[in-house]
Amino acid sequence: MRLDAPRGGWDFRRQMAVRTLQFCAGVVIGSLVLPWVNSEVAKTAVMSAFTLAGTVVAAYVTAATTHDYLHRATAPASSAPPKPPPVQAKDEVLD
């Protein structure tokens, strides 16, 4: 992945989220492979990595949902499908 997208674009945000999740995965794998697996430092590193990963996913989903909601609310009226014409009732003539 390249970081040449304009800052503030969704491509850049997605890339940063993926890179953060990759970092978290590296911390977890490193904690399992390195010799200090049973230490409190490894447990803290793994818990911190999972907390950071959960926070990144929650923030990304929340931001995307909010952006979609605001974009839909401010969309021009012409983008909405046309409304069907109202149904007119026929007058009944009583004989």
Secondary structure, 3 states (H helix, E strand, C coil): CCCCCCCCCHHHHHHHHHHHHHHHHHHHHHHHHCCCCCCHHHHHHHHHHHHHHHHHHHHHHHHHHHHHHHHHHCCCHHHCCCCCCCCCCCCCCCC
